[in-house]
Amino acid sequence: MELLRDPHYNKGLAFSEKEREYHYLTGLLPPTILTQQMQEKRILHNLRTYQDPLQKYVAMMDLQERNERLFYKVLIDNVEELLPIVYTPTVGEACQKYGSIFRRPRGLYISLKERGKILEVFKNWPEKLVQVIVVTDGERILGLGDLGCQGMGIPVGKLALYTALGGVRPSACLPITIDVGTNNETLLNDPFYIGLRRRRAIGEEYTSFIDEFMHAVKKSYGEKVLIQFEDFANHNAFELLEKYQKTHLVFNDDIQGTAVVVLGGLLASLKLTGGTLAEHTFLFLGAGEAGTGIAELIASEIALQGNVSLQEARKRIWMVDSKGLIVKSRLDSLQRHKKNFAHEHEECRDLISAVKALKPSVLIGCSGQRSTFTKEVLETLASFNMKPVVMALSNPTSHAECTAEEAYRWTQGRAIFGSGSPFDPVRLNEKVHVTGQANNAYIFPGTGLGIIMSGAIRVHEDMLLAAARVLADQVSKENMDNGLIYPPFQNIRKISANIAAGVAAKAYELGLATKLPQPSNLVACAESCMYSPQYRKYR
């Protein structure tokens, strides 16, 4: 009976007659024996009867809790259909309602009540060989704001993708929510809320708690455990990354992962627009952690390609925040992460004024504000660009700066479009435009696998630039002919293996790898390391 209750080993009706007899399962299961393929077919049949994406999410999470290998088999084989269910955009609604749909805990919940004994909490986790931790404090979940302890849906979802898309073993993945309270009044008054009922810790109380957590991680799992920060608020995200990247193996997906996937799309788009990155003018709407992270990585690539200084490269990049265009005259009032993009220019109070003044060729939205790429903005952009690049990156779909249809219609079908959430193909003037999704799932699973297989002890920016270039190289001419600047997700495991190889190669080149000697074929090595969801035969 314990075998049937353990999701790591349970195969349900796929246990053979010999296995049933040997492991005392006779009579505990109906007599029918199903193949894993037939089980997968039944799961998909049931999922497709649900109309509500949240129902599908709950059904998938239930499957993960009872039969881990079948969960990953279904997800890997049907990634394009199920990725929006297990991650964005559905995971946003799941986090909002996490208290109501909570069934069985996954991962570790480390709250302020555990101050001084976080190391003891780690001892309660049953898996001792942890290679990847995804951690959130729930303060900025997607574009939905402070969801406190209910942000756990994000680490759980991200780590499911680490396994499904990057092949990292499930047992090596640890989702963590750090609960330091919430300022969300709705949650504080919700009888079903599962977190601490107090206002968020700030200042010394917060920083010392995070510091204890980071020390406990290293002491528990060593120098080479990858810690991925997820959905921390801007005022903490940059500081935590800067503080710990010199002492820990850390990666912030909102700052760095988003930057890599967008840069990969922009490098691929050059095959359609022509020229180099340095010949483009970039205008961002939104100057938070995602926007400035993307901008800094673009600047780094321009500096490398053109052999110019980073300061010079940044001059191609402009940003609009809630107060208008970021310019030198605003320098004293700007947050630290925005100051590098304060250039000499007259003030522009809104996006359309900035578009008219700067005439950008690439427009990138990271604002979290829906419908901000208006008809006027996009028509103006198209008036001085034959192939304008438009990237509406805000998640979930309801927060996108524009829809795919708006982008194509208002640019007469000339836009090269990428989005943060998936959109259906758009038919315009007898042509079907297939949209590319700038999904971080292209990047973090493969990057994580590359870090693990090389035994890297730090994440260097050159490793991220390598990942972006590999992603761009995966876009075929056929994809380009359809207007895509990202490869199809059905090939994601192959894409991840190539990204892992590129990241690992750069880690070896930089002297950051510890697994020696370097394999002669890194792509083959990455593929051989990947977790397989196929059932095992039990003796």
C-alpha positions, 0 to 999 in steps of 0.5 A: 500500500505504501508503494501506491501512496508514494508519488515517486514510485507509484505507477497506478494501473501500470504495475505488471502482474509480477510486480503486483504479486511481488510487492503485495499489490494483488487485490489493491488494484483493479485487474486491468493493466494499462501502459503508461501511454494509455494512462497518458491518453486517459489523463489528457481526455479528462483534462480536455473536458474541463473548461476552466484552466484552474480546474486543469491546474488543480487536476495536474497538481493532483496527478503530480501528488499521486504519480510523479512520472506520469505527471512529467510524461504528460507535461513533456509530451504535451508541453505547448498545450499544458505549459500555460496551465502549469505556469503562466498565465494560469499559475497567477490565478492559482496563487491568488486562490492558493489558500482555497485550492491547497491540498497537500504541501509541496516544498518548504515554508520558512516563516519568521516563526522559524527565526534562529532555527532555519537550519533545523527546518532544512533537516526536515526536508527528506531529500539530501542531494538538492541541486536547485532551489527556487525561492520567493517571498511572494511580494511581487507575484507576476503582475498581481502584487503581494500574495504573501505565502500563496506565492508558493505556486511560483516555485512549485511551477518553476521547478516542475519546468526545471524537470520537464523542460531541463531534465533536472531530477525532481528529487534534486529540486526544492521549492521554498516560500519565505513568509515574512508577512503580507501587506495585502489586506484582502489576504490578511482578512481571508479566513482561508489564507495560509500564511502569517497574518501580519504586515511585511517585515522590512529593514533589519528584520527582513535582511537578517532573516534572509541572511540566515536563510542564505547561510543555512542553504549553503551549510545544508546543501553546499557551495554548488546548489543553485538558488533562483530568486523569484518574484521579489519586489524591486526594492529587494530583488536588485539588492539581494542579487548584488549582495549574494552573487559574490558568495553564492550560486544565485540567479534572479529569473525576473532580472536575468532570465527575462533578460536572456530570453528577450535578448535571444528573441532580439538577436533572432529578429536581426535575421528579419530586420537586418543590421546589428543590435547597435543600429537599433534604438530601444524604448522600454515602457517599465523600468522595474527589475525586468526592464532594467535587467533586459536593458543591461544585458542588451547593453552588454551584448552591444558592447561586446559586438561593437567593442565599445564601453558599456556606458556608450552601449547604454545610450541606445536604450531609453526607458519610460516609467510612471513619470515619463521618459527617464532623463538626466534632469531626473537623476537625483530622484531616480532609483539606483537601478534606473540611473544608468539609463538617464540620458541627456534629452528633454522631458517626455511625459508619456509613451507616445511623446517618447516614441515621437521624439526618439523614433525607436525601432524596438518597443519593449513593454515590462510595465504590468499595465494593460493596453498601454501600447495603444493604436496611436503608439503602434501606428506611430512606431510603424510609420518610421519602421518597415519591420518594428519589433514589438514585445509586450512582456507583462504577465499574465495575459490580462496585463499585456501592453497589447494583444497580438492582434492589435500589434499586427493590425495597427502595424499593417501586419509588419510587426515582429511580435513577441509576448510574455503570455501566449496568444493565438495565431492572427489572420490578417490580409490572408496571412496567418501570423504565428506569435512568439512567446518570450517565455523564461521557460526557454532559458532557466531550465537549460541554464540550470542544467548547464550550471549543474552539469559543469559544477559551476560555483558562480553565475557569470554574465557571459554565461547568460549571454551565451544562453541568449545566443544559443537560443537565437541559433535555435530559430530556423528559417521556417520559423522566421518565415512564419514571423517567429523569433522563438523556436517551437516549444515542442522541441524544448528539451533539445533547445535546453540541451543546447543551452546547457551545453553553451552555458557549461562551455562558458563556465569551463572557459571562465574557470568556474566549472568544477566537474573535470575534465570537460566532456568532449561533447557537451550537448550529448552530455546534457542529453544523457543527464536529463531525467526520463519520466518512463516507468521503471520495472520493479523487481 
